[in-house]
């Protein structure tokens, strides 16, 4: 049970991390793809953005699931998770 409480507490900031990652993803999207001479300086940009978007989605999903678990345990224990 102590490990579950530790896991649930560690999951609290996941949505914040997802938000920060989303902000970083926006910055990556704004990075220029080409040098002045036309050479591609960021050939994997699309894949990087897709990976970041997938990570954001999963972080939010995991956060929601763990929050629901935490709420269910809290209800069972009279508002306390110990």
QUISUL-V77821 format. One line per field, one symbol per residue. phi: phi as a letter, one per 20 degrees, with the letter a starting at -180 (. if undefined). Layout:
phi = ???
This chain:
phi = .ffffffffffgegfffffffffffffffeffecfgenffebfegfffffffffffffffffgfffffffffffffdmnddc
